[in-house]
Amino acid sequence: MSEIPENLNYTKDHEWVGPSEDGGVKIGITDYAQDSLSDVVFVELPNVGDEYQRGEVMAVAESVKAASDIYAPISGKIISINEKLEESPELVNESPYGSGWMVLMEPSEDMSALINAESYKNSLD
Amino acid sequence: MSLFQTCIHDSHVKLGAKMVDFAGWHMPIQYTSIVSEHNAVRERAGIFDVSHMGQIFISGKDASSFLSFVTTWDMNRLYDGDCRYCHILNEEGQIIDDTIVYTFGNEDYMLVPNASMVGKIFDWLNLQSVNFEVSISNKSEDFFCFAVQGPQALRLLRQYFNLSISPFKLVKSGNIIISGTGYTGEKGYEIMGPLSESLEIWESFLEMGALPIGLGARDTLRLEKGYLLSGTDFNGTQTTLESGYSWVIDWNHNFIGKEKLISQKEKGHKVLSGILLEERGVLRPGLPVYLDGVQVSELTSGSLSPILKRGIGLSYLDLPIGTMVNVLIRNKQLKGRVIQTPFL
């Protein structure tokens, strides 16, 4: 059973968006997504300063078997990336909502395109 | 078409394996994770269900000369109890499949072809056998095959069968055939026998501590050692010389494809080479390989080595060892070095 924290927002493509103490929003992939990918062995993150429209490919997570695109869940500008993933991509598996976060974004739109935990949970059934 | 299932298919499902279609078979790709299964084989012991592999028996007065004719190896050089890895070629010297020949006696052999090639090899052998007094029978459906691999594999063999095995030798225990062979580069062996005995052996080895390993780790384990994958690293258009496996050719005997190999040897040819990524990234089959901005080849196999934690791949190249090339991944040219396999 996948863990789906109540306090986060989600996309149907299995990204999560959450608040950040440093301003902006934190973005990562869900527990369900990391489990489907299995061992994440490489994460390609965007550059700080890059701007993305909602739905554009912003990062790639690769397992031994496959590469999986990660889409910008909302439009905005990258203000920070999780550099720990370069050396330790397995953090995405170990703690998808914690130390396995991927980017910090300054959104240029509101969160209305995202779904809540309950809707995301229903989308998995 | 529905998929074939091995004799212990239900055990895979019970163990929670992710199942995939492989060469028409419903096979476990992983039970837990590819990396943890890979490491288990390198550090301890794992057991693979490879019952989809074929078993073709060749017997009769001309069995030895026939097999010498249809493979790259001279069976006169093998003794009872020897196993030999070699290639089966067409007249152009191109690899139809790679196989292991099991020598039970000089009129009694078994071939183990790859799952997807069993039918083709059986037909090819029959086609080539017209002038030989041999009987060829495909018993692939009657046999299970498990590979037990890893530094602790031999201890498990002694524990269960009370016997030991040397590399590329075979022993029989009742109607079970055990050979010092494998596809991981670790110490280990493969166990073949009638389907009725498969579940008891599978469960006993799991109980003794062998971890079940899926086809995902089987692929990364073999790639780290530079072993060929049938249908991927050769697909009917490459010769044994090009595959880099010239050591499987005994030039002192007559075999199908020999003439073409001799002329190719004189002319020169590409060789399947290793590419070790010098930057972070994962290599994948099909990615284009560049030299000085010009595409020269593509990868046949590619992955990330769980042990080296580097991207590794194979490609047919005409470049010296040490040459720096680029591999194009998502519009980025990543630096790689041509190396002599094995990677590990």
Interface residues (C-beta under 8 A of the other chain):
Chain A: S38 D39 V41 F42 E44 V60 E62 S63 V64 K65 A67 E86
Chain B: I29 Q30 S33 I34 V35 S36 H38 G216 T220 R280 G281 V282 R284 S303 L304 P306 K309 R330
